[in-house]
Amino acid sequence: MSSRSLPSLSVPATSLGNAPWPDTVIDARSPAEHAEDRVPGAISCPVLDDAERARVGTLHKQAGPFEARRIGGALAARNIARHVETRFGDQPRAWSPLVYCWRGGQRSRAFVHVLREIGWRAVQLEGGYREFRRLVIDALTRLPQGLSFRVLSGRTGSGKSRLLGALEHEGHQVLDLEALAAHRGSVLGTLPDAPQPSQKGFESALWHRLRGFDPQRPVFVEAESRRIGALHLPDALIECMRAAPVFTLEADLPVRTALLLDEYRHLVDDPPRLFAQLECLRHLHSRETLAGWRALAEADDWARFVAVLLEQHYDPAYDRSMFRNYASAVSGGRVVRLDGSDEAALREAARRIAALASEIGA
């Protein structure tokens, strides 16, 4: 078949920083490589699976490159044919996928060749994932500096994450770092059925989110420390957040308690897991204090449990962190009250914060 009417064979990784995003992004690497990190939205279509890749690598060392290519080529041909038959059979003629492997080598080149011979407008990512990774690292030092952040602060349980959702629902730009990190940012913040991504995976998702923001409009983000669970925020992002205007969300204890009991229902329903996570605070609190918390939980006095935990641990820790990292909030930031835990109260607080933010200007 002729490929003369098709686009160029490859595109540079820098093209991923621009819109529009490719129709489909195909990750030709092994499943293990894909699991650690990937171009955002990429689907895994390995040219060689993990065992096959290990086998070909061993052959290359022991028997030489020709033998490795002879075996690897046959495996790759079968795998590519299977992907075409099972995953892409209904794609239209104008389909234009982007294919990448580790460094833009034989795996993605072979895949692109087959797709183009069929007549699809497939292109290879120059330099592969390795070049994409360099793009992400570089962009995370630059992108935050071109955005106008508006930081939401407030003690634990004051509804900051839900307020971000309400702001996004109203059409505002929102960077939900805890959602990207799959963690609520505290010792009890592990999500029940969502493990945290790898550091590389988190950075790729963060880059993809940042690249989509309009620099002419503000971006709302929750005040965070340098670490969310096991993941670290880029230095450039932290510096921009700490220099940004801060809006403090305040809520009475009953409102905070209601919000926390809803968000952490999985721990209320699984006391052994809760107790195991509380053990992580043993270096900060006495055995007597931890025993008191446990006694409240065992008595199903959850409202009192939350109130005591806030008073003895979360509020002092949050206040110390804010004093160190977001001094403008401590010295008189813009304050908005959350008067209830229902959606109407959150929407009203979101509107008040948006109004205050508009007074600053983007």
C-alpha positions in Angstrom: 0.0 0.0 0.0 1.1 3.6 -0.6 1.8 5.8 2.3 2.4 9.0 0.3 -0.8 10.6 1.5 -0.1 9.9 5.2 1.5 12.4 7.6 5.1 12.3 8.7 6.3 9.1 10.3 7.0 10.7 13.7 6.4 13.7 15.9 8.5 15.2 18.6 7.6 14.8 22.3 7.2 18.6 22.5 4.1 18.3 20.4 2.4 16.8 23.4 2.5 20.1 25.1 0.1 21.5 22.5 -3.6 20.9 21.6 -5.3 19.0 20.2 -4.5 15.7 21.9 -4.0 12.7 19.6 -7.0 10.5 18.7 -5.5 7.6 20.5 -2.2 7.1 22.3 -0.8 3.6 22.1 1.8 2.4 24.6 3.8 -0.4 22.9 6.0 -1.0 26.0 5.5 -4.0 28.3 2.7 -4.0 30.9 5.2 -3.4 33.8 6.6 -0.3 32.0 3.0 1.0 31.4 2.0 0.4 35.0 4.8 2.6 36.4 4.0 5.6 34.2 2.6 6.4 30.8 1.6 9.2 28.5 -1.7 10.4 30.0 -4.6 8.4 28.5 -2.4 5.9 26.7 -3.7 2.4 26.3 -1.4 -0.6 26.8 -0.8 -2.6 23.7 2.5 -4.3 24.3 4.5 -5.4 21.4 6.3 -7.7 23.9 4.9 -8.6 27.2 7.0 -8.7 30.4 8.1 -12.3 30.0 8.8 -11.9 26.2 10.8 -8.8 26.7 12.9 -10.5 29.4 13.4 -13.5 27.0 14.5 -11.3 24.1 16.8 -9.3 26.3 18.5 -12.5 27.6 18.9 -13.8 24.0 20.5 -10.5 23.0 23.1 -11.0 25.7 23.7 -14.7 25.3 23.2 -15.3 21.6 23.6 -11.9 20.0 21.4 -9.4 18.3 20.4 -11.4 15.3 19.0 -14.3 17.3 17.2 -11.8 19.6 15.6 -10.0 16.6 14.6 -13.3 15.0 12.7 -14.5 18.0 11.5 -11.0 19.0 10.3 -10.2 15.5 8.1 -13.2 15.4 6.7 -12.4 18.8 6.1 -8.8 17.9 4.3 -9.7 14.7 1.9 -12.0 16.4 1.2 -9.4 19.2 0.7 -6.5 16.8 -1.7 -8.6 14.7 -3.7 -9.6 17.7 -4.0 -5.9 18.8 -5.2 -4.9 15.3 -7.8 -7.7 15.2 -9.1 -7.4 18.8 -8.8 -3.6 19.6 -8.7 -1.6 16.4 -10.8 -3.4 13.9 -13.6 -0.8 14.0 -11.4 2.3 13.7 -12.3 4.5 10.7 -9.9 5.2 7.9 -9.0 8.7 9.2 -7.9 7.3 12.6 -4.6 8.9 13.7 -3.0 7.1 16.7 0.3 8.1 18.3 2.5 5.1 19.2 5.5 5.1 21.5 7.8 2.7 23.2 10.8 3.3 25.6 13.0 5.4 23.3 11.2 5.5 19.9 12.9 2.3 18.8 11.9 -1.0 17.2 8.7 -1.7 19.1 6.9 1.4 18.2 8.4 1.6 14.7 7.1 -1.9 13.9 3.7 -1.1 15.3 3.5 2.2 13.3 4.6 0.4 10.1 1.8 -2.1 10.3 -0.9 0.5 11.1 0.3 2.8 8.2 0.4 -0.1 5.7 -3.3 -0.7 6.6 -4.0 2.9 5.8 -4.3 4.5 9.2 -2.6 7.8 9.9 -0.3 6.4 12.7 2.8 8.3 13.9 5.6 7.4 16.2 6.7 9.5 19.2 10.3 10.6 18.6 12.4 9.5 21.5 9.6 7.5 23.0 8.7 7.5 26.7 12.2 8.6 27.6 11.8 11.9 25.7 8.3 12.4 27.1 9.6 12.0 30.6 12.2 14.7 29.9 9.4 16.9 28.6 7.4 16.4 31.9 10.3 17.2 34.2 11.2 20.3 32.3 7.5 21.5 32.0 6.9 21.1 35.7 9.6 23.6 36.4 8.0 26.1 34.0 4.2 25.6 33.8 3.3 26.7 37.4 5.1 30.0 36.9 2.7 30.9 34.1 -0.5 30.3 36.1 -2.3 32.4 38.7 -3.1 30.3 41.7 -5.8 30.9 44.4 -5.1 28.7 47.5 -7.8 27.3 49.7 -6.7 26.8 53.3 -8.7 25.7 56.3 -8.4 23.2 59.1 -9.1 19.5 58.5 -12.7 18.8 57.8 -13.6 22.3 56.7 -14.6 21.1 53.3 -11.7 22.3 51.1 -11.8 19.3 48.7 -15.6 19.5 48.3 -15.3 23.2 47.8 -12.9 22.6 44.9 -15.5 20.3 43.4 -18.2 23.0 43.8 -15.9 25.5 42.1 -15.2 23.2 39.2 -18.9 22.5 38.9 -19.4 26.3 38.5 -16.9 26.3 35.6 -13.8 27.5 37.5 -10.3 26.1 36.9 -9.4 23.6 39.7 -6.2 21.7 40.5 -7.2 18.9 42.8 -3.8 17.6 44.0 -5.3 15.0 46.4 -7.4 13.5 43.6 -4.4 13.2 41.4 -2.4 11.7 44.2 -5.2 9.3 45.3 -4.7 10.4 48.9 -6.4 12.8 51.3 -3.1 14.1 52.6 -3.1 12.9 56.2 -2.1 9.8 58.2 -5.7 8.6 57.6 -5.7 9.7 54.0 -5.2 6.4 52.2 -8.1 5.6 50.0 -9.7 2.2 50.4 -9.6 1.0 46.8 -7.3 3.3 45.0 -3.5 2.9 45.6 -1.4 5.9 45.0 0.3 6.2 41.6 4.0 6.1 41.2 5.9 9.4 41.5 6.4 9.4 37.8 2.7 8.6 37.2 1.7 11.4 39.5 3.9 13.9 37.7 2.6 12.9 34.3 -1.0 13.4 35.4 -0.1 16.7 37.0 1.7 17.9 33.9 -1.3 16.9 31.8 -3.6 18.9 34.1 -1.4 22.0 34.2 -1.0 22.1 30.4 -4.8 22.3 30.0 -5.3 25.5 32.1 -5.9 28.9 30.6 -3.2 31.2 31.9 -5.6 34.1 31.8 -7.9 32.6 34.4 -7.1 31.8 38.1 -6.6 28.2 39.2 -8.0 27.2 42.6 -5.9 24.7 44.6 -5.9 23.4 48.1 -3.0 24.4 50.4 -0.7 21.4 50.6 2.6 20.5 52.2 5.4 19.2 50.0 4.2 15.6 50.3 0.8 14.0 49.8 1.0 10.5 51.2 4.1 9.0 49.6 4.2 11.5 46.7 6.2 14.7 46.5 5.0 17.9 44.8 7.3 19.7 42.4 9.3 22.5 44.0 8.2 25.1 41.4 4.5 24.3 42.1 4.9 24.6 45.9 6.8 27.9 45.5 4.0 29.4 43.3 1.3 28.1 45.7 3.0 29.6 48.7 3.3 33.0 47.0 -0.4 33.0 45.9 -3.4 34.7 47.6 -4.9 32.5 50.3 -8.6 32.0 51.1 -9.4 30.5 54.5 -12.4 28.3 54.8 -13.9 28.2 58.3 -16.6 25.8 59.6 -17.9 25.0 63.1 -17.0 21.7 64.7 -20.4 20.0 64.0 -20.0 20.8 60.3 -16.5 19.5 60.2 -17.4 16.4 62.0 -20.2 15.6 59.6 -18.0 16.1 56.6 -15.2 14.0 58.0 -17.5 11.1 59.0 -18.8 11.1 55.5 -15.4 11.2 53.8 -13.9 8.6 56.1 -16.8 6.2 56.3 -14.6 3.4 55.1 -12.6 3.7 58.3 -15.6 3.9 60.6 -16.8 0.7 58.9 -13.4 -1.0 59.4 -12.1 -0.2 63.0 -9.1 -2.6 62.8 -7.8 -0.7 59.8 -8.4 2.6 61.6 -6.5 1.5 64.6 -3.6 0.3 62.5 -3.3 3.7 60.8 -3.6 5.5 64.1 -0.5 3.6 65.3 1.5 5.7 62.8 1.0 8.6 65.3 2.6 6.8 68.2 5.8 8.8 67.9 3.7 12.0 68.3 1.3 11.1 71.0 1.4 9.1 74.2 0.0 5.6 74.6 -2.7 7.0 76.9 -3.8 9.5 74.2 -4.0 6.8 71.5 -5.9 4.5 74.0 -8.4 7.2 74.6 -9.1 7.6 70.9 -9.5 3.9 70.5 -11.9 3.7 73.4 -14.1 6.3 71.8 -14.1 4.4 68.5 -14.8 1.1 70.2 -17.8 2.7 72.0 -19.1 3.9 68.6 -18.9 7.5 69.9 -17.7 8.7 66.5 -18.7 12.3 66.8 -16.7 12.6 70.0 -13.8 10.6 68.4 -13.6 13.0 65.5 -13.8 16.1 67.8 -11.0 14.8 70.1 -8.8 13.8 67.2 -9.2 17.2 65.6 -8.5 19.0 68.9 -5.5 16.9 70.0 -3.8 16.2 66.6 -5.1 17.6 63.4 -5.8 21.2 64.3 -2.4 21.8 66.0 -0.6 20.1 63.2 -2.4 22.1 60.5 -1.9 25.4 62.3 1.9 24.7 62.6 2.1 23.8 58.9 0.2 26.9 57.8 2.3 29.1 60.0 5.5 27.7 58.3 4.2 27.6 54.7 1.3 30.0 54.2 2.0 32.9 56.5 -0.4 35.2 54.7 -3.4 33.0 55.7 -2.3 33.1 59.4 -1.7 36.9 59.3 -5.1 37.7 57.9 -6.1 35.9 54.8 -9.5 36.3 53.2 -12.0 34.2 55.2 -15.2 32.5 54.0 -17.5 30.5 56.3 -19.0 27.2 55.4 -22.4 27.1 57.2 -23.4 23.5 56.5 -22.3 20.2 55.1 -24.9 20.0 52.3 -24.4 20.9 48.7 -26.3 24.2 48.9 -23.8 25.4 51.6 -20.8 24.3 49.5 -22.1 26.1 46.4 -22.7 29.3 48.4 -19.2 29.2 49.9 -17.8 28.5 46.4 -19.6 31.6 45.0 -18.3 33.8 47.8 -14.7 32.6 47.2 -15.0 33.1 43.5 -16.3 36.6 44.1 -13.3 37.4 46.3 -10.9 35.9 43.8 -12.4 38.1 41.0 -11.6 41.2 43.1 -7.9 40.3 43.0 -7.8 39.8 39.2 -6.3 37.0 37.3 
